[in-house]
């Protein structure tokens, strides 16, 4: 009975793409049924930018972000190698995912976070799943530096994207897109933080092309926030700032690999302002019905900016564009709930007036 319930758990990206991943018959699979997320056609966005735009809704993974694809592989491998505890630095989503997969695996998890800079939904997840949370008076880059040192020294398995098993798992999103479209898109656009995900998509698209499963490689476009844009500016940003806390990173770990992927694909790095991010988040939620966290709205803001600037060199008319929306809108509720109007008197007149107010 116990074996049976273990076997039937999940599905997930390892069971779907096992032969492409660094697992063997004896690897214990830790899964929450991640992956196979919707690739949704966005008609109004397509109309606005004169391309065919599809949104890969990664917020529909078990913990609400794309991190789960990499975490299932990294945690399965960590358990296989006998690790008793996981550790990561995080802007929020990695810690939420690591905490959930550690709970599923029955091992401990420690997360090192920049104090006061984690969106509440993500922090609540790490607490709920029983992670040991250490907040530091520093930013994500400081947290990652500490984790690299601790992970090398102690019994911890590091599950940040510097762990190649994370990248291997995350490349499955590119496989899913090609499997669904029958080829790679012309353009792939996504937010750029620590730069692991753009690197992972590139690995996935390249692997599938080499195997003859697709004919082309997409142009990779990464979007950074204006004041957290080290790759755009070609320099480390000591004090990155943006409302999109997930990508508030000044010294990305996968900087070189991402830069190479962008160059090799004739792609680009673009920047957007916090204002543009919030506008895009609200527009996407209200016109397409897709609610994403601010970091995930950055590529939407990027698309709208490129269209506004008529950058047909990067985004030709009628191109097929896939945009990864990396995390769910509920991760960061404060940003939106601040818009709630004050309560009114409990009578029909006051309620009607409020409803019809312009
Ligand atoms: N979008 C979201 C929602 C993220 O949480 C992150 C990264 C990114 C985009 C950027 O992806 O780092 O692969 O370039 N979040 C990490 C974290 C840093 O700790 O959760 P990347």
Boltz pocket constraint, residues with backbone or C-beta under 6 A from the ligand:
constraints:
  - pocket:
      binder: B
      contacts: [[A, 65], [A, 67], [A, 89], [A, 90], [A, 91], [A, 92], [A, 93], [A, 94], [A, 95], [A, 161], [A, 191], [A, 192], [A, 193], [A, 194], [A, 195], [A, 196], [A, 197], [A, 198], [A, 246], [A, 247], [A, 293], [A, 295], [A, 296], [A, 326], [A, 327]]
      max_distance: 6.0
